[in-house]
Structure formats: C-alpha cells, structure tokens
Amino acid sequence: MSLDPTTRLLLALAAVLALGLGAARLARRFGQPAVIGEIAIGIALGPSLLGRVLPDLHRQLFTGAPLTVLGGLAQLAVSLYAFEIGAQLAAETRSRRGAGHRSPLPLAAVSVAVPAAVGLALAPWLVRSDGVGPHGSPGSFAVFLAAALGVTAVPVLARILHDRGLDGTPEGRLGLAAAAVGDGACWALLALALWLAGTLPVGHLALALAGVAGAGLLARRRARAAAGTRPAARVATGARPGAALLLGAVCLAAALSSALGLHTLFGGLVLGLLWPPAGGPHGELPATAATGLTTLSTVLLPCFFLGAGQQVDLGAELADPGFLALVATVLTASTAAKVLPCAVVGRRGGLPWRDSLRLGVLMNTKGLTELVLLTAGQQAGLISPRLYAALLVVAVAATVLAGPALLLLRERPRAAAEPVLTPAG
C-alpha cells in the first residue's frame, strides 16, 4: 500500500522517536550511555537491518520526502547541539579564570596531540586503503583523521561521570574540563581540514563568522532589553519569548553557515561561544528557555542518528574480513593513544594509578561528538563511505568499552581484618 508523504513522514518520525527512546532506556539498563542505544537504532533503521529484512517498509518510511524533512530536523538538532558545545566551552573558560583548580591544559594537549599523531601515522596506510573521499587530499585527510581520533564527547562524558558518581572526583572534574578544551581544538582541526580540501574558502569562513557574530550581538541586545522588563512579566512570559529568540538565533546562524558552504554546526558553535551566560550580570535569557532548547535538541537527535544510519550498510561491511581488520587496527591504536598518555598525565599530576587509568578511559569516550564530526567529514567528501563506517564502529565500540573498563578500575572495599587468635590465658 502506497501512503501519502505526510503520513509517511509522521509514521517515520513516530518510529524514530519511540524506538530511540526505548533503545536509550535499554542502553541505560546495561550500564551504557543513552546515546549508544540511539545510534544503534539509527543504524538498524537503515540499510544495515531494516533495509534487508523489510525493504518495502524501509522504502516507504525512510526514502524520498520523509527522509528530506527528517534530515532538516537532524540539522536543527546538530545546530542546537553545537550551540551547547560552544556555550560549554565559553562557560569552562569563564569558570577557570582565577580558579585554583588543577589546569586542564596539559591533559587537553596530550589527549589531542598523541591521538592526532597516531592519526597522521595511520593516514598513509588508510590512503592506500581507499579511505580518502572524492574531495579529500592527503593533507586534508590526515588533518581530519587527527581531529577524529582526538575528539572526546563532552556530553557523553558528563553523563558517564554522573551515572557512576565520578563527577565530584578529581579525575572527573579534570577530565571534563580537559575534554571541553580539547574538543575546541578538534573543531579547529576540522575547519583546517575543510580549508585544505578547498571546501572551506577563507572568504566564506570570514563572512560566516561575521554574520554569526552579528546575529549573536543582535540577539544579546534583545536579551538584555527583555531583561529590563518588570520581574513579574518576565516570570510569566520570559521563558517562551526567550526560547523563541534563542531558537531563531541558532537557526539564523546555521542558515548563514550553510548558505556559505559550511556545515550548519559551525554557525551553532560560534553562536554558543558568543552567547551570554544564562543568569549572567545582565539578566539574560531565563534558564527555562535554555533548558527547553536542550530538551528539543535531545528529542530531535535520533533524527540525526537515523541520517547517519542511512549512509552505511554494516551488514555488508561486517562480513568483510578486511573491514574488521581496519576497525580493529584503528580501535586499538586510537584507544592506546588516548588512555595511556592521559593516564601518565594524571599520574604526574598526583593522582593514584587507578584514578589515572580511569581518567584515561573517560577521555576515550566518543559517541555523539565523534559522529557529528564524522558526518561533517563524510558530507564534505573528505573520507570514503567505507572509512566512515569503520570510524563509526570505532566510536561506538570505544564508548561501549568504557563502562566495563570503569567497573574493573573501580575502588574495591578493603576486606575486614581477620581477628588475631591468641592462646587462651
């Protein structure tokens, strides 16, 4: 039976959201971040599973007009997510000014530099293995690979720290701060890779930055003007106009970025860096507005995972021994390059070895941030579909393995001392 496009879209959206929610809950029950379940559903609804088992259903729901609209929702979700990343980076910079905490810069530098060096070393082999995309050059490919292996998923890391009670530990606080700084460097590496490939002209980048900065300054003025209204009115009506203002600013920034040939995430990222903090000195947007957009981003992100899943056919790739060898090599090299150097930095900073190893494992979580970066590189033609699929499996595997590794490294309660038996009398 052939359905009209509106019905197909609504059914597809309902399936993505419902299955994504169920998969997220299932992942948490197994001690995994929710994003792992959502990524798995996105892949399962693509050619890897649904396209093989029920090809007619897959064609009805996830091709043509429904996929186009879901792709637009996915770009909105990624733009909002990038905005949150930018805001987190800016907040981390502000909170560290004059603070007496241990500096995250050495750990951030090592967590990016060593995996980047491994990526540069692997690049020639991957070039010979047809890993370069149609618009990639050896230089742009190597820089992109360095960014892909160096990134850490800050939201996934924060969730793992919270779920395992590590957010108040020294390694937890240090790892989160270093991941935020390191991710900023990886986004810069992505921009450099796009520029080297010729897909990111400097003039377009300058125009995009100027446009996004203008949108941010205009929105900031509007937010300050809204803050000057009477407190009672702000309590009653501030959240909805504030959320609309912020959402409109993110959409405008993403549109400017996309119109100039850049990925939409760059607009959201720069806007997040420029946006004033909620509850700041000028009484900017109510916290409820930012919370509402965070919720919207979380709800819509399964659409992004669906789009990523439509670009790979893991059913065919996993049957290829060469593909499995590629995944194993990259996973082993990237994990060693993250965990061991970060553990050494933690140990030199005064942490015990167990805590230092936990720090290294935490810094190796990938998840959503890695997937966004990989999608940007694949859409720009920097990497081939085969390498995109391999790096996707590596990102998921690295994040899944973090849970068991943290369990092995958890603090064990000391056994009670046995009573000392003495001769009677």
C-alpha positions in Angstrom: 0.0 0.0 0.0 1.3 3.4 -1.0 1.0 6.2 1.6 0.9 9.9 1.1 4.1 11.8 2.0 2.6 13.5 5.1 1.5 10.1 6.6 4.9 8.6 5.7 6.7 11.4 7.5 4.6 11.3 10.6 4.9 7.5 10.8 8.7 7.7 10.3 9.1 10.4 12.9 7.0 8.4 15.4 9.0 5.3 14.8 12.4 7.1 15.2 11.4 8.9 18.4 9.7 5.9 20.0 12.4 3.4 19.1 15.1 5.8 20.1 13.6 6.3 23.5 13.2 2.6 24.0 16.8 1.9 22.9 18.1 4.7 25.2 16.4 3.2 28.2 17.6 -0.3 27.3 21.2 1.0 27.0 21.0 2.6 30.4 19.8 -0.7 31.9 23.0 -2.3 30.6 25.1 0.5 32.1 25.7 2.3 28.8 25.0 5.9 27.8 21.7 6.6 26.2 23.4 7.8 23.0 24.7 4.2 22.3 21.1 2.9 22.1 20.0 5.8 19.9 23.0 5.3 17.5 22.2 1.6 17.3 18.5 2.3 16.4 19.6 4.8 13.7 21.8 2.1 12.2 19.2 -0.6 12.5 16.6 1.5 10.7 18.9 1.9 7.7 20.1 -0.5 5.0 22.0 -2.5 7.6 18.9 -4.2 9.1 15.5 -2.7 8.1 16.5 -2.3 4.5 17.4 -6.0 4.4 14.6 -7.5 6.4 11.7 -5.3 5.3 12.8 -3.4 2.2 9.3 -2.1 1.3 8.8 -0.6 4.8 12.2 0.9 4.7 11.5 2.5 1.3 8.1 3.8 2.4 9.3 5.4 5.6 13.0 6.4 5.1 13.4 7.4 1.5 12.2 10.4 -0.5 10.3 13.3 1.1 10.2 11.9 4.7 14.0 11.5 4.8 14.4 15.0 3.4 12.3 16.5 6.2 13.9 14.3 8.9 17.3 15.5 7.5 16.2 19.1 8.2 15.2 18.2 11.7 18.6 16.5 12.1 20.4 19.6 11.0 18.4 21.6 13.6 19.3 19.1 16.3 23.0 19.3 15.4 23.0 23.1 15.3 21.4 23.2 18.8 23.9 20.6 20.0 26.8 22.7 18.5 25.4 25.7 20.3 25.5 23.8 23.6 29.1 22.8 22.9 30.1 26.4 22.3 28.3 27.6 25.4 30.1 24.9 27.4 33.5 25.9 26.1 32.8 29.5 26.9 31.5 28.6 30.4 34.6 26.5 31.1 36.8 29.4 30.1 34.9 31.7 32.4 34.9 29.3 35.4 38.7 28.7 35.1 39.6 32.4 35.3 41.3 32.9 38.6 40.2 29.5 39.9 42.6 27.4 42.0 41.8 24.2 40.2 44.4 22.0 38.5 44.9 23.3 35.0 43.3 21.1 32.3 45.6 22.3 29.6 48.4 19.7 29.9 45.8 16.9 29.8 43.9 18.5 27.0 47.1 18.9 24.9 48.1 15.3 25.4 44.6 13.9 24.8 44.5 15.6 21.4 48.2 15.7 20.3 49.0 12.0 20.8 45.9 10.6 19.0 46.4 13.2 16.3 50.0 12.0 15.8 48.7 8.4 15.6 46.1 9.6 13.0 48.9 11.2 11.0 50.9 8.0 11.2 47.9 5.9 10.0 46.9 8.3 7.2 49.3 6.9 4.5 48.1 3.4 5.1 44.4 4.5 5.1 45.1 6.5 1.9 46.3 3.3 0.2 43.3 1.5 1.6 40.9 3.9 -0.3 39.9 5.8 2.8 40.1 9.2 1.1 36.8 10.7 -0.2 36.3 12.3 -3.6 37.1 15.8 -2.3 39.9 14.9 0.1 43.6 15.4 -0.4 46.3 13.6 1.5 46.9 16.7 3.7 43.2 17.4 4.4 42.6 13.7 5.0 45.4 13.4 7.6 44.3 16.5 9.5 40.7 15.3 9.5 41.8 11.9 10.9 43.8 13.7 13.6 40.6 15.5 14.6 38.5 12.4 14.5 40.9 10.4 16.8 41.5 13.3 19.2 37.9 14.2 20.0 36.1 13.4 23.3 32.3 13.5 23.6 31.8 16.0 26.4 28.0 15.4 26.9 28.6 11.6 26.9 31.5 12.0 29.3 29.4 14.2 31.6 26.6 11.6 31.7 29.0 8.8 32.5 30.5 10.8 35.3 27.1 11.5 36.8 25.8 7.9 36.4 28.9 6.4 38.0 29.2 9.0 40.8 32.5 10.3 39.4 31.5 13.9 38.7 32.9 15.1 42.1 36.2 13.2 41.9 39.4 14.9 40.9 39.7 12.8 37.7 36.1 13.5 36.8 36.5 17.3 37.1 39.8 17.3 35.4 38.7 15.1 32.6 35.5 17.1 31.8 37.5 20.4 31.7 40.2 18.9 29.5 37.7 17.4 27.2 35.9 20.7 26.7 39.2 22.4 25.8 40.4 19.5 23.6 37.2 19.4 21.6 37.6 23.1 20.8 41.0 22.2 19.3 39.4 19.3 17.3 36.7 21.6 15.8 39.6 23.9 14.7 41.3 20.9 13.1 38.1 20.1 11.3 37.9 23.6 9.9 41.6 23.3 8.8 40.9 20.0 7.1 37.9 21.5 5.2 40.1 24.5 4.2 42.9 22.3 2.9 40.3 20.3 0.9 39.1 23.5 -0.7 35.5 23.1 0.7 36.0 25.9 3.2 37.1 29.1 1.4 38.6 31.6 3.8 36.4 34.4 2.5 33.3 32.3 3.2 34.5 31.4 6.6 35.1 35.1 7.4 31.7 36.1 6.2 30.1 33.3 8.2 31.9 34.3 11.3 31.0 37.9 10.8 27.3 37.0 10.2 27.1 34.7 13.1 28.8 37.3 15.3 26.3 39.9 14.2 23.4 37.6 14.9 24.8 36.9 18.3 25.3 40.5 19.2 21.8 41.4 18.0 20.3 38.6 20.0 22.3 39.6 23.0 21.0 43.1 22.8 17.4 41.8 22.5 18.1 39.5 25.6 19.3 42.5 27.6 16.3 44.6 26.5 14.0 41.8 27.6 15.8 41.7 30.9 14.8 45.3 31.6 11.1 44.4 31.7 9.3 44.1 35.0 10.2 41.0 37.0 6.6 39.8 37.2 6.2 40.0 33.4 9.5 38.1 33.0 8.4 35.3 35.3 5.1 35.0 33.5 6.2 35.3 29.8 10.1 35.3 29.8 10.6 31.6 29.0 8.7 31.4 25.8 10.0 34.6 24.1 13.5 33.7 25.4 13.3 30.3 23.9 11.9 31.7 20.6 14.7 34.2 20.5 17.4 31.7 21.1 16.0 29.2 18.6 15.7 31.8 16.0 19.3 32.9 16.5 20.5 29.4 16.2 18.5 28.8 13.0 19.8 32.1 11.5 23.4 31.3 12.4 23.1 27.8 11.0 21.4 29.1 7.8 24.3 31.7 7.3 26.8 28.9 7.7 25.0 26.6 5.3 24.5 29.3 2.7 28.2 29.9 2.6 29.0 26.2 2.0 29.9 25.4 5.6 28.3 22.8 7.8 25.5 24.1 9.9 27.2 23.1 13.1 29.8 25.9 12.7 27.1 28.5 13.0 25.7 27.0 16.1 29.2 26.5 17.6 30.3 30.1 17.1 26.9 31.4 18.4 27.3 29.4 21.5 30.7 30.9 22.1 29.3 34.4 21.8 26.0 33.9 23.7 25.9 35.5 27.2 25.5 33.0 30.1 22.0 32.4 31.5 21.6 34.3 34.7 24.6 36.5 34.0 25.2 40.0 35.1 22.7 41.4 32.6 19.9 39.1 33.5 19.9 37.3 30.1 17.6 34.6 29.0 15.7 32.6 31.7 17.2 29.3 32.4 13.9 27.7 31.4 14.5 28.9 27.8 17.9 27.2 27.6 16.5 24.1 29.2 13.7 23.9 26.7 16.1 24.1 23.8 18.3 21.5 25.3 15.3 19.2 25.6 14.4 19.9 21.9 17.9 19.1 20.8 17.8 15.8 22.8 14.4 14.8 21.4 15.4 15.5 17.8 18.9 13.9 17.9 17.6 10.5 16.9 16.7 12.0 13.6 20.4 12.7 13.1 21.4 9.2 14.1 18.8 8.0 11.5 20.5 10.0 8.8 23.9 8.6 9.8 22.5 5.1 9.7 21.1 5.6 6.2 24.7 6.2 4.9 26.2 2.9 6.0 25.4 -0.8 5.4 27.2 -2.5 8.2 25.6 -5.8 7.2 27.7 -5.9 4.1 30.8 -4.4 5.7 31.0 -6.6 8.8 31.1 -9.7 6.5 34.4 -8.4 5.0 37.5 -9.5 7.0 39.4 -6.6 5.6 36.8 -4.2 7.2 37.1 -6.0 10.5 40.9 -5.7 10.4 40.6 -2.0 9.7 38.2 -1.5 12.6 40.5 -3.5 15.0 43.6 -1.6 13.9 42.1 1.9 14.3 40.3 1.0 17.6 43.5 -0.5 19.2 45.7 2.4 18.0 43.3 5.2 19.0 42.5 3.7 22.4 46.1 3.2 23.3 46.9 6.7 22.2 44.1 8.2 24.4 44.2 6.0 27.5 47.9 5.6 28.2 49.1 9.1 27.7 46.2 10.6 29.6 46.9 8.2 32.5 50.5 9.3 32.6 49.5 12.9 32.8 47.1 12.1 35.6 49.8 10.2 37.5 52.3 13.0 37.1 49.6 15.4 38.4 49.4 13.4 41.7 46.6 11.0 41.0 47.0 7.4 42.0 47.4 4.9 39.2 43.9 3.5 39.4 42.4 7.0 39.2 44.8 7.9 36.4 43.7 4.9 34.4 40.1 5.8 35.0 40.9 9.3 33.7 42.4 7.8 30.5 39.3 5.6 29.9 37.0 8.6 30.4 38.9 10.7 27.9 38.4 7.9 25.3 34.6 8.2 25.2 33.4 9.2 21.7 29.7 8.9 21.0 27.7 11.9 19.6 30.5 14.5 19.1 32.6 12.0 17.1 29.5 11.1 15.0 28.8 14.8 14.2 32.4 15.3 13.2 32.5 12.1 11.1 29.3 13.1 9.3 30.7 16.6 8.5 33.8 15.0 7.0 31.8 12.4 5.0 29.4 15.0 3.7 32.3 17.2 2.6 33.9 14.2 0.8 37.0 14.0 2.9 36.6 10.3 3.8 35.1 7.4 1.9 31.9 5.6 2.9 33.9 2.6 4.0 36.2 4.5 6.3 33.1 6.5 7.6 31.5 3.1 8.5 34.8 1.9 10.2 35.2 5.1 12.3 31.5 4.9 13.3 32.1 1.4 14.6 35.2 2.5 16.4 33.4 5.4 18.1 30.6 3.2 19.3 33.0 0.4 20.4 35.2 2.9 22.3 32.3 4.3 24.2 30.8 0.9 25.0 34.1 -0.4 26.3 34.4 2.5 28.7 31.7 1.0 31.0 33.3 -2.4 31.6 36.7 -0.7 32.0 35.5 1.7 34.7 33.9 -1.3 36.5 37.3 -3.1 36.5 39.0 0.1 37.8 36.5 1.0 40.5 37.6 1.3 44.1 37.2 -2.1 45.9 36.3 -2.0 49.6 39.0 -3.3 51.8 38.4 -6.7 53.4 37.9 -6.5 57.2 40.9 -7.6 59.1 40.6 -11.1 60.4 40.8 -11.3 64.3 44.1 -12.3 65.6 43.9 -15.6 67.6 45.9 -15.7 70.8 46.4 -18.6 73.1 44.0 -18.7 76.0 45.3 -17.4 79.3 
